[in-house]
Amino acid sequence: MLSFFRRSRQSTRLELPSRLDKEVRDEIRFYLEMRVRELEAEGMEAEQAWANALEAFGNPDEIVEETKLEREGRRSNRGGVELVFRILQDLSFAIRTLRKNPMSTIAALVSLGLGVGANAAVFSVISSLLVQPLNVADPNGLVAVYTSWVGSSRHGNTSYPDYLAYKEQNDVFSGLAAFQIAPMAVRGDGESRLVWGQVVSWDYFSVLGVEPVLGRAFVPEEDETLGTFPVAMMSFDTWQNQLASDPEILGKTVRINDSPFTIIGVAPSGFVGLMPVVEAALWVPLAMVGEALPFTPNITSHFDPWLQLVGRLRDGVSASDAQVAVDVLAANLKTEHPATYPNKGIVVGELDALRMTNPEQTNGARRLLTMLFAIVIFVLLVACFNVANLQLAKAAGRRREIALRYSLGASRGRIVRQLLVESMLLAVLAAGLGLVIAVFAIDIVQILQPRIDIPLAIPISLDLRVLGFTLVLAVFSGIVFGLVPALQVMRPGQSKALKDQGHSLSQAHGNMRLQSSLVVVQVAISVLLLAGAGLFIRSLRNTLEIDPGFDLRNGVVVSVNLGYGQYDEAEGRELQQRLLDRVRMMPGVESAAHAAFMPLGVSHGHHSVFVDGYEPSPDESITVKRNMVTSEYFQTMGIRVLRGRAIDERDTEDTQPVAMVNETMARRFWPDSDPIGRTVRADLGIAYTVVGIIEDGKYGALLETPESYLVLPTAQAEYVERTNIVVKALGDGRALALQLASEARDVAPDLLPPTAMTIPEYLDYSLGDARGPAIMVGTFGLLAFVLASIGLYGVMSYGVSQRTREFGVRLALGATTAGVAGMVLRKGLLTTLIGIGVGVTLALVGVRALSGSLYGVSFVDPIVFTLVPVVFLLVGQLASYIPARRASKADPVVVLRAE
């Protein structure tokens, strides 16, 4: 390009190609000489200043040729082919322009890439978990069916006898299937491994409209008699990845929980059940529940709800029609069997509510993801405004070039199109970077899943929906940050720029006002997001300070599951006791105990009880949480016994059954009398005598309201295959956890690897639901804050570069360096204050929607709404300080010489 301009080292005379008009050559010479003066005033060497000015301007022959093509194209009106050709020219020019400004291009790509990447990642989660259609036939004809308990859960599971009654006595479902998911130990030719499996009614696949790709589904005979037909279906993924698509799989045997099962079919590709996060590998008939599940539900009891139901509506029947019909069915069952169906109802719900295992979990995930999606859209807007500022600064620097194109005959539309093509190219490149960022973000989501025996199959991927969404975001972003500088070209008087000595003062001030306005919006959005993040973090801190109901700080929890078929009840009880005795004798163990369920655990026992002398109200459900523990449990956990005695070695299977209750249960059932010595009937009608009262605790979540809690001795209660050994440690808990896991394998060599955690690790896992939203909202709020800070610095730096002459003149006339720096700092302070004011106003309005998700924090929390503005003020002044310092060092001699 420099071959078009020849300049001697001793002369400032320019020699331009003679084929250019004299007026055009004069305009180009005037523009370049003024640009060189600007660069020399900023301290650049003459030769480098000329090289930069020439490269930034471009090839004048190309400008004339493009203008000629533009005029000929308007005259010839050759339509689409000419338009495509011009766009390709614009694209080529855009590529060169981006390469000429590498730092600006990188800053824009990173800013926009982060915004697009955050959106693509969140949308991937939403699409995979909540939007992607389930791989079943006619999903609109399917509904979830629940058993509700008055005064308790509206979306509860259903007992097996109740399922049979609903199935046989309804006239609105063409089919009603039952299923339950659980971990299964599966062994083929190698070692056992844990997978998610399901026990299902024989018609599960036919109700869903799912046809096997190999073999067949279950038939009615295989679901009639318990333990008679050990058959199983396998998922396509398991068949393909674990068995290399073995064509001879049908008829082969696998061992599930140490029982042999014959494979009779393979499910179609993509079908994993109705819960995408729990990807089923195997299905077995309900009649094989005893062999297939690692726990033993009471299949004959109306009060042991363990099944989930899905129904297919008959033709012409809507979900509302079905609800009316099952309401009548529930009323009839209650009338005919008042003792069996007290306070029960039947609820018809959407099939999608089962995606996250139950409606409560699904709705919670939907609320959280909706909030996150709104947040990342705001982050994208901040990034777009950041890039718009960068593009506006570049457009202002190219004003004379644009003016020359305009004076040579190029239309405003032509110039606007060129700027938009450049912006769109930048947006598409940022979209590619955003997809890479989204991939890493999705990997992080996979890593952060809870520590459970079988990892959740979080099916998050960048599918066509995500790619399409990202493309739309790129186009939207390109329009947003490309339209702002392009609109500046539409202003009249473009040709005057060639005769201005530098940018006109009014033009510079106009650009600064627009850029400052964009930064105000950035700061306002960032204040809104950071205030929300602050409230969540404050809420999390308050949540973590809640007393969990036990005082065990240096301890270990080891989960041991004997329910995978290796041991019957007698062997399991003996093995659990032998393992506990070995643990109590280990060095570093102060005390140890068994507990069927741990406080704040993933699951907890529930049971319907009958309290002698207590008459429940018509709408009251007498369901309580319960636990089964050994002696020393309360001592080990640090749970206070308020009255009476704790469960101890006296409470064996041969002695009078005893129980302990918490304060809430004591107040509920014996408000005016002493609970000690009273009787509670539970566990198949066994009468337990209350011998002690313990303090209330947190059993499912820190934010739960106090619940009735019943504790039974392990020796006197029903056998539970999975138990937890909880240990109070004297020394290093982590080292002891590894020893305990090894000890469990020594006592039971066939045992699957147990899960061992220190108490801090256990609490960290248990409180994941509370930490997750705060961490994610805080991360996105911090990202917006960083982008807004960069935007503020960019605007202040650009403003200083535009006012270099002004500052030099002021210093020459006697202004102090502190005074000049103060001018810049005051400008930055004003911009920041306006943005903070707008942001605080938005936050006070917007965070009201979060009030239901906050604990112990007002939506006008004074700490958050003081700290956030102060942080922004400090960062705003820091972002203004560097440009202010540069402005104060302008050399008036150099500036005036350039003038």
N, C-alpha and C positions, 0 to 999 in steps of 0.2 A: 504493500500500500504506500510505503514511503517513496516509491518511485514516482509518484504523481506530484511530489513536492520536493523541490530542490532548494536548499538553503545553505549558503556558505557559513563557515564558522565565524567569519568576521562581519557578516552583514545580516540585517534582519529582513532583507528584501526576499519576498516569496516569488517563485516562478511557478505559475499554474498553467495547465494545458491550454494552449491557444484556442482550442476548439470550443472552450467555454466562453459565453458572452462576457463582455467587459464588466457589466453590472454584477453578474454572478460572481466573477473573480474578485471584484472589490468587496462584495458581501462576505465571501469566504475568508478573504484576507483579514477583513475587519474582525470577524468572529474569532479566528485563530489567534490573532495578535492580542485581543482582549483576554482570551482564555489563558494564554501564556503569561500575561501580566498577573492574572489571578494566582496562578501556580507559583510564580516567582515571589509574589508577595507572601505566600505561605511558606517560603523558605526553600523551594525546590530549585535545583540547578537549572540553568537555561536550556541546555541540551535535553535534559530529561523532561523539562516542561514542554518543549516543542514536541518531543516524541509522544508524550501522553495526550497532548491536545490533538495531534494529527490522528492518533489511533482511535481516540474517543469520537472524533467527528465522522470518520468513515471515508470511503472512496467517493469523491465528487462525481466521477463519471458514472458510478452506479446510481447515484441519486438522480442525475439527469436522465439516465436510461430508464429507471423505474418511473419517473414522472412522464417520460415520453410514452412508455407502455400504458400508463394509466390513462393518458389522454386518448391514445389510439383505441384502448379498450372501451372507453366511453363512447367514442364515435362509431366503432364497429359493432358494439353491443352483441358480442359473440357469446354471451351467456355463461353457462356453467363451466365450460372448459377453461375460459379465460380466468374465471374466479378461482378455480383450483390452482392454476398456474401462479396467480398472484399470491394465494395463500402459501404455496410452497416457497415462493420468494420471501414472504414474511417470515416463514418458519426458519429459513436459512439465515436471514438477518437476525432473528431472535436468538439462534444458537450462538452466533458470533457475539452478540451483545452480552449474553450471559457469560461467555468465556472471557470477555474483556473485564468483567467485574467479579472476579472469583470470590472475594470476601463477602460482597453483598449477596451473591447468588447462594453461597453456602449458608449464610445467616437466614435467608428466606426459606431455603429448603429445610433446614433444621426446624425452624419455627413452625412452618406449615406441616412438615412431616410428623412432628409430635402431635399436632392437633388432629390430623387425619388418622394417625396411628391409634390414638386413644379412642376415637370414634369407631374405627374399624374393629378394635378389640372388643369394646363393649357391645357393639352390634353383633359381633360373632357369638358372644355369649347369649344374647337375647334370641338370636335366630336359632341357635342350636338347642337351647333349653326350652324356649317358650313358643317359638313360631313354626319351626320346621314340622311339617305334617307327620303324624305317626304312621308307620308302615302297616296300616290295616285297611280293610275294605270299608268304604263309606263311613268315615269317622263321624260324620254328622248324625248318623243313626245310632251311635253308641252313647251311653250315659254311665256315670258312676253311681253306685247305690250304696248308701250308708245306713247304719243303725245309729240313731240318736238316742241320747239319754237325757231326759228332762233335768235341767239344772246342771248338766255336765256337757260332755262333748256332743256337738251337732253332727260331726262327720266321723263317727266312730266305726271301728271294725265290727264284724258280724260273727256270731257263733255259728258253728256248723249246723246245729238243729234249726236255728233261725233261718239260715240260708236255704235249707230244704223247704221250710214253710213258705218263704217268699217265692221260691222257684215253682212250687206246686200250685200255689193258690192265687197267682197273679194272672191277669188276662191282657196285659199291655206289653209284655216282653215276648218276643219270639224266641229268645234265649237269655238265660241268666247264668253267668259263669263266675266261679270263685277262684281266687289265687292268693298265695302268700309267698313272699320272697324271703330267702334266708341263705346264709353261707353254707356251702356243702364241701366236704372233703372228697375230692375225686382222684381216683388212681386208675391208670390204665396199665401200661407195662412198666412204668417208672415209679417215682415217689409220689406221695399224695400232695395235692396242691388245693388251696382254697379257691373256690369260685362262687359267684352268685348263682343260685338256682331258684327254681320256683316249684311249689306243689300247686297243681291246678285241677279244676274239675275236668271231666273227660271232654266236655264241649267247649273248652276255652278257645281252641283254635277255630272251631266252626263259628262261634259267636263273633269272633273278631274278623272272620273272613280271611284267614291265613291258611294257605295251602302249602304243605311241605314240598321241597324240591326233590327230596328223596324219601322213599318209604311212605309212611302213613302217620296220621295223628291218632290220638287215643280213641277207643270205642267204649260204649257204656259198660260192658262187662268188666273192663279194667278198673272201674271206679266203684264197684258195688260192695266188694268184700275186703276188709282191711288186710293188708299184707299179702294178697294173693298173686298179684300180677306185677312183678318188679321190672317194669319197662320204662324207657325214657326217650325223650326227643332231645336232639342236640342243636345248638345254634349253628348257623352257617359259618360264622367267624371261628368258632371253636373247631369245627370240622376242617376248615380250610387251613388255619394257622397251627393248630395243635396236632392235627392228624394228617396234614399234607393232602387234604381232599381225598382221603382214602376211598376208592370206589366200592370197597368191600366192607364199609362201615356197618351196614345193616346186619343185624344179628350178632355183632360183636358185644362183648361184655366189658363194662366199666364198673368199678367199685365206688359207690357213693356212700360215704360214712360207713365204710367197711362192709357194705352189703352189695351183692352183685345185681346189676341192672343190665338189661338187654336193650341196645339201641334199636328203635323201630323206625325212626324218621329223622330228617334234617330240616330245620326251619328255613324259610327263604332268606336270601341275603338282605341285610338291613333290618330284619325284625329282631328286636331284643326285648320285647315286652312293651308295657305301657309306661315305663319309667326310664327315660333315656339315661339318667345318671346311675342307674343300677342295672347294668347290662347282664341279662340272664344268659348263662352258658348251657343250662340244662333245664328240662321240664319233666316232672314225674306226676303220676296221678295222685289225687287227694288220698286215695285209699292206701298209699304208701307213705303216709305222713310219719308214721313211727320210725321208719327206716331212713327217711330222707332229711328230716329236720333235726338240727342239733338241740332242739328243745322239744318238750312233749306237751302239746296243747291237750286240753280235756275235750275230746271230740264229742262227748255226749252231753256236755253242760251247756245250758242256755246262757250261762254267766261267764263264759270264757270267750270273749270276742277276739278272734285272731285272723279272720278272713277278710279280704277285700273283694268287692263285687263289681262286675261290669255287666251291663245289660244292653241288648239290642232291641230297639223299639219296633213294634209291629208297624206295617205300612199304614200311614194315615194317623199315627199316634204321635203327638208332640211330647216334649219333656214336661210341659205343664199338665197335659192330660195324664201322663204317667204319675206325676206327683199327687194329683187328686185321687187316682185309683189306689196308690199305695197308702195314702192316708186312711182310706176306707179299710184296706187290708189290716193296717196296724190297729185300728179301732176294733175290728172284729177279733183279731188275735188276743187283744187285751181283755175283751169281754168273755171270750171262750176260755182263756187260760190266765186269769188274773195273777196267779202266783208266778207264772213263767215270764209274763211280759209286763212287769210293773214299770211304768214311766218310760217305756220304749217308744220310739217312732221310727219311720223310714223316710229317708231323704234322697231325692233324685238330684244329682248334680252334673256339672259338665265333665266330660271325659278328660279334658286338658288339666283339670284340677289334680289329677293323679301324677302329673309329670314329675313332680318333686316329692313323690311318695304319699302326700296327703294335701288337702286344700289349704291348710294353714301354712305349710312349708311353701307351697306353690305361690300363694298370695304374698307371702313375705318376700320371696325371691322376685316376684313381679314388681312389688313396690320399690325394692332396693335397686333393681336394674333400671326401672323407669327414672328414678332419681339420678342414678349415675349417668344415664343417657342424656338427661337434661344438663348435667354438669359438663360432660365432655363437649356438648354442642357449644356451651359458653366458652370452653377452652379453645375450641376451633375458631370462634369469633375473635377472641383475643389474638390468636395466631394470625388470622386474616388481616386484622387491623395493623398488626406488626408489619406484615409484608406490604400492606397498602402504603404504610409510611415509607418503607424502603423504596417502593416503586415510585412514590410521589417525589422523593428526593432525587431519584435517578431521572425522572421526567423533567424536573426543574433544571437539573444539570444539562439536560439535552434540549433545553428550550430553544436555543439558537439553531441547532440542527433541525428541529421540527419546524421552526419558523422558515428556514431556508427551503425545506421541502414544500412548505405551504406556498411560499413566494414563487417557486418554480412551477406551480400549477397543481400540486397534489391536493386532493380534496380532504376536508376534515374527516370524512368517513374513512378514507384510505389510511390516514394516520391513526385514527382510533382503532381500526382493524389491526394495524401493525402492533400497536401497544397491547391490544387484547390477545393477539396470537402469542406474543411474548409472555403475557401473564398466564395464558392457558398452558403453554409449554412448561413453565415453572410449576404450575399446579399439577400437571400430569407426572412430572419428575418427583414432586413432593408426595404424590399419591403412591408411587412405587416405594419411596422411602417409608411412607406410612404403613404400607403392607408389611414391610420387613419389621418395623417396630411392633406392629400388631402380632406378628408371629412370636416374637420374644415375649410380649405381654401375655399371650395365650399360654406359652410354656410356663410362665410364672404362675398363672392361675392353676395349671395342672400341679405344679410343685406345692402350692399352698393348700391343697386339699387336706382334710382332716386325717389324722393318723388312726386308721382303722385296719382290721385284719385284712380286708380286701379293698384295694383302692377303688374309689368311685370312678366309673367310666364317664368322665366329663366329655361329652362328644362335641367339643368346640373345634371348628375348622373354618378355613377361609373358603367357603363354598361360593357358588355363583351369586347367591344373594349378597354376600359380603363384598364380592368383587364389584357387583353392580352398584351397591351402596357407596363403595369407595369411589367409583367413577363419578357418580352423581355429586359426591362431596367435592371431588376435584373440580368439576365444572362449576359448581356453586362457588367454591373458593376462588377460582380464577376470575369469575365475574365480579365477585365482591372486591378483591384487591386490585383487579385490573381496571374496573370501571372508574374508580376514584381518580387516578392520574389521567385516564383517557378523557374524562369529562373536562379536565383543564384545557385540553386542546380545542374544545368546542367554543371556548371563549373568543370573542372578537379581538382584533388587534394583534394577531400572532406575528405579522410581518414587522411590527415595531421592535420586536426583540433583537432584530439584526442591527438596529441603530442605537440600542440601549448600551450604555457602558456597564456591562454586567447585567444582572437581573435588576429590573426596576424595583424600587423600594416597595411600591404597592403590590407588585407580583410576589415578592419575597414574603411580605407580611401576610398576603392572602394564603400562600402555601403554608406558612407557619400556623396561621389560624386553623386551617383544615387539619394539619398534622396534630396540632395540640388538641383539637376536638376528638380526633381518633384516640389519642392517648388518654384523654378524660374517660372515654368509653371503656378503654382497656382497664384503667385503674378501677373504675366503678364495678365492672364485672368481677375483677380480681378481688376487690374488697368483699363483694357478695359471697364469692366462693370461699375465700379465706375465713370469713366470719362463720359460714356454715361449718367449715372444717374445725374451727376453733370450738364451736358449740359441741360437735360430736366428740372431740378429744376431751373436753371438759366432762361431758356425759360419761365417756368411757372411764375417766379417772374416778368419778363418783361411783360408777358401777363396780369397779375393781376394789373399792374401799368397803363394799358391803360385806358384812360378816357371813361367810358361807355356812356357818352352823357347826364347824369343827375347827379344832386348833391343832392341826398336824402340819408342821412346817418342814421338818427333815424326815421325810418318809418315802416309801416306795409302794407302788401298786403293780401287781402282776396278775394279768387276766389269764385264767386257765379254763379251757373248754374241753370237757370230757364227753361232749355230746355227738362226736362224729363216729359213733358205732363201735368203738373198741371195747367199751365197758358197759355192763348193765348197771342198774341202780345200786345193788349191793357192792359191786366192785368199785363203782364211782365214789360212793360215800367213804369206803375204806381208804381209797387212794387220796381223796381230798384230806382226810384226817391225817394220814401218814405224811403227806407233803407238808401240812401245817406243823406237825411235830418236828420235822426236819428243819423247817425254817426257824422255828423258835429256838433251836439249839445252835444256830449259826452265829459266828462271831459278828459283832456289830449290830445285832438285833436286840432292841430293848423289849419289844412286845410285838405280837402278830395275831391276826385274826382273819377269819373268812367272812366275806359279805357277798350275798348274791348280787347286790347292786351297790354302786358307789354314788355318793352325792355328786350332783352336777354331771352325771354320766349320760351317755347317749340314750339309754333306755332305763326304765324303772318299772317295777312291778305294780300292778293295779289289782284290786280285788273288791268284790261286793261283800259286804259284811252285814251281820245282823246283831244288833246290840240289844241284849235283854233289857226290857223296861223302856226302850226308846221307841216312840211312835213317829215314823217319818211323815212329813206333810205330803199331800198328793203329788206335788211337783218336785219332790226331793229324791235325788239319787244317792244311795248310800254306797258310794265307791270311794275307797281310800287307797293311797299309795302304801306299799308294804315292802319290807325287806326281811331277809333271813340271815342271821349272823351267829357267830360263835362267841364264846366267852372272850373277854379282853377287847372286844370290838370298840366299846365306848371309851375304854381307857386308851387304846391305841389311837383312835381318831381324835381324842380330846373333846368328846361330846359330854356335856354335863348331865348327870342324872339329878333331877330336881327333887323327886320324892321317890320313896320305895327303894327297890334294889335293881341292879342291872342283871341281864342274862349272864349266867355263869355255869360252872361245871356241873351243878346240880340238875340242870335242865336237860335231861336225856330223853330218849324215846320211851323209857319205861316210867317216867315220872309224870305228874300232873302237868298238862300243857299250860304254858304261861305266855304272856305277851307284855310288851311295853308300848305306850302310846306317847305322842308328843303333846305339847301344850294345846295346840289347836284342836286336836281330836278330843282331848279331855274337856275343853270348854264346849265343844259342839254337842257331845253326847251326854255329858254329866255336868251341866252348868251349875247345878245347885247341890251337888253331892260329891263324895270322894270316889274317884275312879278305881282306887286300889281295892282289889277284891271283886270287882265287877267282871262280867262275862261278855266276851265278844266271840261270835261264831264266824269262822272263816275256814278256808281250806277244807272243802267237802263237808262242811257242817261241824267241824271239830270245835269244841268249846274251849276257849283260851281264857285263863284268868289273868287280869291285869295286875302286874307286880311292881311296875315302876313307870314314872313319867320323865321324859327327856325334854330338853329344850328344843324349840322349833329350829329347823334348819332349812337350807336351800337344797332341794332334791333334783329338780330338773333344770333350773336356770336361776341366776342371781336376782333377776327382776320379778320372779314369780311371787304371787300372793301366798301367804301361809296356807298350807294344805294339811289335811288330816293324814297322819302317818302311823302305821302299825308295824312293829318289829317283833318277829318270831324267832325262837331258837332254831338253828339249822337242823338239829337232830329231831325236832318235833314237827317240822313243816314238810311240805312236799319237796321231793328231790329236784334240785336245779343243777343241770349239767354244767353250765358256765358259772364260774365263781371268781371272786377277786381275793387275792391274798394281799392284805394291807399291812405294812410293816412300819413300825416306828424305829428309825435308825439312830445309832449312836455316832456314826462317822459319816463317811462320804456316801451319799445316797446313790450317786450314779454307779459307783463301783459295786455297791450292794445290789443294784438292779440287775447288773450283768450276772452276778453270782446266783441270784434267785432264779433267773431264767434258765441258767445251766443246771441248777438243782432240780428244777421241775422236769427237765428232759432226762435227768438221771433216774428220777423216781418213776417216770412213765416214758420209756423210750419211744413208744408209738405216738406220743403226744405231738400234735403240730406245734411249731415254734410259738411259745407264748409271747404276749406283748408285755414288756416291762417298762415302766416310766417312773421317774421321781415325781413327787407331789407337785413341784413347780412345773414340770413338763405336763403333768396331767391337767393342772389348772389352766395352763396356757392353751392346751387343746380344747378343754371344756368350754373356755370362754371365747372361742373363736368367733361365735356369732356376734358377740359384743364388740370384738376388736375389728372384725372385717369391715363394716361400714365406715368406722372412724379412719382406718388406715387408707381405704380407697378414696374417700372424700378428701382427706388430708393431702394425699398424693396429688390429686387433680387440682386442688386449691393451690398447692405449692407450685405446680407447673404453671398455672395461670399467673401467679405472682411473679415468677421468674420472667415469663414472656412480657408482662406489663413493665417490669423494671428495664428490660432490654429496650422496649419500645420508647420508654421515657428517655433513656440515655441517647437513643438514636435521634430523637427529635431535638434534644438540647444540643447534641453535637452538630447536627445539620444547621440549626439556627445560628450557632456560632460561626460556622463556615460561611454562611450567607451575610453575616454582619462584620466580617473581618475588616473591611475598609472603615466602617463606622467606628469600630473600636479603636483602630489606628488613629483616626482623626480625633476622637475624643481624648486619647492619650497625648496626642500632639498639642492639643489645646489646653492641657493641664489636668485632665482627669487622672485620678489615682488608679493604680492596679486593683486596689481593694474595691473601689467604686465600680469599675468595670466588671469584676467578678461578682459583685453584689447584684448587678443588673441581671446577670444570667441566673444566679441562684434564686432571685425573687421570681423570675419567670417560671423556673421549675417548681418553686414552692406554690405559686398560684395554680399551675396546671394540676399539681398533685392534690391540693386542697379541694379544688372543684371536683376532681374525680372521687376523692374520699367522701365528700358530701353527698354526691349522687349515689355512690356505692352503699354508704351507711343507710340512706333512705330506702334503697332497694332491699337491703338486707333486713331492715326492720319489718318490711312488708313480706318478703319472701320466706324468711325463716319461720314464720308462724306455721307453715305447713309441716315443719320438722318437730313441732312441740310434742307430738305424740310419740316421737322416737327418742326423746331426750329424757335423761334421768337426773333429777336434782339440779337442773339448769333452766333458768328462764330464757326465753327467746330474746330477751333484752339484757342478757348477762353483761354486767358492767365491766368485768375483766376482759372479755372478748372484744367488746365494742370500745374499749380503751386501748388495748394492746394492738389490735389490727391497724387502726389509724396511725398510731405512733410508729409502728414498724414501717408502714408505707411512707410516712413523712421522712424517716431516717434514710430509707433506701432512695426515695425521691431526691433528697438533698445530695446523697452520695452520687447518684446518677448525674446530677447537675454539676457536681464539683469539678470533675475532670474537664468538661467543656469550659466551665468558668475559668479554670486555671489557664487553659489554653488561650482563652480570649484576653486575659489580663497580660499575657506575654506577647501580644501583637506588637511588632516593631513599627512605630509611626514613620520612621525614615524610609523603610522599605515600602510601606503602604503608599506614602505620598510620592515616592519616586515612581511607583507603578501608575499612579494617577497622572 
